[in-house]
């Protein structure tokens, strides 16, 4: 029984270090918009929806407004609990 309690406490401690999907989504969306602004692309991020796939891997849909119109893109995000990298395609 003590082992089960210890495992539960360690699991809660480990998971509390990670941010939730909603917070990760907000941070990735802000980072994408900042990157587009820095590159003067004229792209406005309308929305980003991320879904946890497995492990450190998330997938999502990015909706944008661009000079040529409205577009949707696929997004891959890898989050290690401290930092993330994203790819729009």
C-alpha positions in Angstrom: 0.0 0.0 0.0 2.9 2.4 0.8 4.3 1.7 -2.7 1.0 2.6 -4.3 0.8 5.9 -2.4 4.4 6.7 -3.3 3.8 6.0 -7.0 0.7 8.2 -6.9 2.6 11.1 -5.2 5.4 10.8 -7.7 3.0 10.7 -10.6 1.2 13.8 -9.4 4.5 15.6 -8.8 5.7 14.8 -12.3 2.5 15.7 -14.0 2.2 19.0 -12.1 5.4 20.2 -13.7 3.9 20.0 -17.2 1.5 22.7 -18.4 -2.0 21.7 -19.6 -3.0 21.5 -23.2 -4.8 24.8 -23.1 -1.8 26.7 -21.7 0.5 25.0 -24.2 -1.9 25.9 -27.0 -1.9 29.6 -25.9 1.9 29.7 -25.7 2.4 28.0 -29.1 -0.2 30.3 -30.7 1.6 33.4 -29.2 5.0 32.1 -30.4 3.7 31.4 -33.9 2.2 34.9 -34.1 5.4 36.5 -32.8 7.4 34.6 -35.4 5.1 35.8 -38.2 5.3 39.4 -36.9 9.1 39.3 -36.8 9.2 38.0 -40.4 6.7 40.7 -41.5 4.5 38.1 -43.3 1.2 39.9 -42.8 -0.3 36.8 -41.3 -2.7 37.0 -38.4 -3.3 33.8 -36.3 -7.1 33.4 -35.7 -7.0 30.2 -33.8 -5.0 27.2 -32.9 -6.4 23.9 -31.6 -3.9 21.3 -30.2 -4.6 17.7 -29.3 -2.3 15.5 -27.3 -1.4 12.5 -29.4 1.1 10.6 -27.2 4.2 11.2 -25.1 5.6 14.6 -26.0 3.8 14.9 -29.3 0.8 17.2 -30.1 -1.0 17.8 -33.3 -3.3 20.7 -34.3 -5.0 22.9 -36.8 -3.9 26.6 -37.2 -6.4 29.1 -38.7 -4.9 32.2 -40.2 -5.9 35.4 -42.1 -3.4 36.3 -44.8 -3.3 38.9 -47.5 -4.4 36.2 -50.0 -7.3 35.0 -47.8 -8.2 32.6 -45.0 -6.1 29.4 -44.6 -5.9 26.3 -42.4 -2.6 24.5 -41.7 -1.6 21.4 -39.8 0.7 21.9 -36.8 3.0 19.5 -35.0 4.3 20.4 -31.5 6.8 18.6 -29.4 6.8 19.6 -25.7 9.3 18.2 -23.3 7.8 19.7 -20.1 10.0 22.8 -20.3 10.1 24.0 -23.9 8.4 23.3 -27.2 9.1 23.3 -30.9 6.4 23.7 -33.5 6.2 23.1 -37.3 3.4 24.5 -39.5 2.8 22.7 -42.8 
